[in-house]
């Protein structure tokens, strides 16, 4: 990754921050985007101080806005003259039953998770094609199998996977690498900011973060996948098991998912 130019969205926390640190440690130059400008500034200062041989560009951006995504790609190319890797990491989650859900919540999920990936990919793509580079999206096991009380989240992740799967086929013979990553449950801040039925953040995680895969481990697997130019990376034994078993026993997985998710503290599934 020495001297590669990498764009990471949602780079100020969670998996995005872990990726920024991992790429910096390997000598990559970084374009880091996030709408949390304070946290983004702190991340940039940390990396520059620790890795003085790399360049880091901070780009305040809301990926749900097409203009921000276009400006991000333009700023990165203007600074470095190339873009080698785009990692669509920015995302939000939700936790509510669809019957109780304000539809604006699903629109927010699609705007950030799906359209954010589409916008960023669209404007970085010419440069990635020139570099025979990589487009990566952080999806989820919920993009393979619907997750109860996460209708908008699962829908957005299914959409991302369909979009990138098609993009991969379109560019099968011109050197573009397209990879989808499904981390499974990962220790990050996404559950703290997950939206509830009325669109307000839930403010706390319903799961034991200490028992989940650390974001740093996820970042190492992602970089390894980019090196090997894999099409798909599925992490955690639980995630791999859900996808594999669902191929043969989907109704069994339905019941197991309901059982597991209904045990979360204050699970909306308990209302059914």
N, C-alpha and C positions, 0 to 999 in steps of 0.2 A: 504493500500500500504506500510505499515511499513516494512522495510527491504527487500522489493521486489527488484530484480535487473532488471533494465529497460534499453533497448537499444533504443535510439532515433536518427534517421538519419535526417540530415538537422536541427541540433539542435541549430545553432547559430543565427537564426532569425525566425520571423514569428510564425507560429503555433508550430514549433519545439521548439523554445525558450520558448514559453508560456507553453508547455507541460513539459519542463525541470523544470521550476519554480514551476509548480503545483505538479509534482511528488515529488520534493525536499521538498516542504512544508508538504507533507504527510509522509515523512520519508523514501522514496525509495532511493536506491543506483543507481547511474546513469552511463551509458556508453554513452557518447555523441559524435556523429560523424558528421563531416562537412568538406568540402574541404576549407572553409575559416578559416584558422588556427588562424588568429589574433582575429576574432570575437569569435571563439570557446574558445580560451584561456581566453578572457574576461568573457565569460559566466561561465566557470568553477570557476574562481576566485570569481565572484559574489556569486555563490551558496555555495561555501565552506565557505566564510565569513559569509553568512547569516544563513547557516544551518550546524554548525560544527559537528553535530552528524551523518551526512551522508558521504558517500564516492562518489567521482565523478572522473571518468576516461575520459580524453579527447582522442579521437581517430581521427586524421586527416585521412579522407577517401573520395574518390570519388566513389560513389556507382555504377557508370557506369563501374567500373573496378572490375572484379570478384575477383582478388587477394586481393584488398582492403577490400572487403566484408568478405572474408574468414578470413583475418587477424583481422578484427574487432570482429567477433564472437569469435575467439580464444583468443584475448586479454581480452575480457570481461569475458570469462569463466575462464581464468587463474587467473584473479584478484579476482573474487568473487566466483568461484566454482559452479555457477548456472546462468541460464538466465530465468527469469520469463515472461518477456514481451518484444516483439519486435515491435516497431512502425516505419513502413516504411513511413517516412514523406518527405524525400528529393524529390524534384521535380522541374521541370521547365515548363514554358508555352510558347506560341507563339501567334502571331497575324498577319495573312496574309492569303490571298486567296490561295487555293491550286494551281490554274493556274499560280500564280506568284511565287510559292515557290521553293526554292532550296531544293532538296530532302535530302540534308545533315541535314536540320533542323528537319525533321521527324525522321531521324536516331538518332539524339541527344535526341529528346523527348523520343523515345522508349528506348534508352540506359539508360537514367537516371530514367525515371518514371517506365517503365515496367521491364527492365532487372535489374535495381537496386533493385526493390522489389523481383524479383526472386532470385538473388544472395544472398541477405541478409537473406531471408527466408530459402534458402537451407542450409546455414552453421549454422544458429541459430537453425534450426528445431530439431536436436537430443536433444539439451539441453531443448528446450521448451516442447518437448514430455516428457522428464524425469520429468519436473516440472509441467506437465499438465497446461502449461501456455497459453499465448495469442499472436497471430499474428494479427497485426493491419496494415491496409494500409489507408493512407489519399487519397481518390479518389476524386470524384467531381460529381456534378449533370451532368457534361459533360460526365460522364461515363454511364449515363442512357439515355441521349438524346444528339445527336450531336449538337455542338455549332459552328455556322458559323464563319469562319476565324480562327478556332482553330482545324483544321483537325487532326494534329499530337497530340495535347493535348487530344482531345476526343478519338482518337484511342488508345492512351496509357492507358487512364483511363478505357475504355471498356475492354482492355486486362487484366489489373490488376484485375478487378472485375470477369472476367471469370476464371482467374488463382486461385484466392482465394476462389471463390465459389466451384470450383472443389476440392481444398485442404480441404475445410471444410467437404465435403462429404466423401473423402478418410479417414478422421480421425474422423468420426462421433462417434465412440464408444471407442476412447482411450483418451478422456479427453482434446484434444487440442481445444482451443477456437480461432475462426477465425472471425474477424470483419472488415467490410469495412465502412469507414466514408465518407460521402459526405457533406462537409461543406457549399456548395453554395458559393456566393461571400463573402469572408472574408478579413478583413483589414490585409494585409501582404505585403511583398516585391515582391511577385511572378510576379506581373504585371510590376514592374519597370524593372525586368530582363528578361521579356518575349522576345523571339526572333522574329525578323521581317523576311521578305521574304528571305533576303540574309544571315540570321544567326546572324546578329548584334543585341544587346539588344536594346529595344525601349527606355529605359532610363527614362521613365515617365509613370505613370498610366493613362489610358484613362477614369477611373471611379472615382467617389467621394468616397474615402476610408473612410471618416468620417461617411458615411451612412451605412457602412457594419458591419457585426457582428465582434466584437473584437476577436482577437486570443485567449485572455484569456477565453472568454466564450466558444469558440470551445474546448479548452483544458478541461474545466470542464465537458462538455458533453462527451468527449472521455473517460475520467476516469470513469464517471458514467456508460458508456456503457461497459467498461471492467469489472467493478464490477458486473454488471448484466449479463455479458457474452452474450451480444447481437450479432446477426449476422450482423446487419446493423444499421447505425445511419445516418439519413438524417437531416440536419440542415437548418434553415431559412424557413420562410413561403413561400417565392418565390420558393425555391428549391423543397419543398414538393409539391407545387401546380403544378410545371412543370411536375414532375414525375407522379402525379396522373392524371392530365388532359390528358397527352400524352397517357395514356392507352386507353382512349375512343375517343379522338379527336386529333390524331397526326398531321393532316394537319393544323389544327387551331394553334397548338403549333409551327409548322414550320413558319407560317406567323408572329406570335407574336415574336418569337425569331429574325427573320430577322428585324422586325420593331424596336425592342428594341436595338439590337446590331448595327444597322445602324446609330443610334443616337449618338454613341460614337464619341468623337472628332477624326477627321481624320480617321474615320472608313473605312477600305478597301472595305466594302460592298457598299459604295457610288459610287464606280467605275463601278458597274455592271449596 
